[in-house]
């Protein structure tokens, strides 16, 4: 969706309206929830987090949750995406946007204070990743499943890197993106958890 709208995944997650359609983070079945609890109870487990989840944790003011997981990895592609968005935020100017709200014309102004606030939030994301995550290139496992290679065409580079790194590290994918988690499971039987379960 972010690609179609020409926006970063960070902006999509942090700017998602509270009254907008719900983001799919999981199927929500009892079995899936029980499996995630078991995955989170492992004392020495590894987790691969993606940029969307870092943005979600930041929007919830819960980046410290990264510290409670035993081993957290993030791909260099995800860190590059976060750092690129940080640089963009520093260069953005004040602006405004007009939109239609059920027949009423509205205007939203993006002020210097808004830009400073947004820059500070993204800086916290980058700082938290550097403090709590091992930043690694994503090569994937030796002889990766062919399906994992095929999904590259439908995923962003950062998303594909998250799946490759999860498979390479025999880790659990930590993502807010239920679609990505499902692709990872179908392509390579990757297990996943989502922020709401981690924050319980």
PyMOL commands that set and color helices and strands:
alter all, ss='L'
color gray80, all
select helices_A, chain A and resi 2-5+9-14+30-40+51-59+63-68+76-91+112-132+146-154+157-168+178-188+195-198
alter helices_A, ss='H'
color red, helices_A
select strands_A, chain A and resi 46-49+71-75+95-101+104-110+134-136+172-174+192-193
alter strands_A, ss='S'
color yellow, strands_A
deselect
rebuild
show_as cartoon
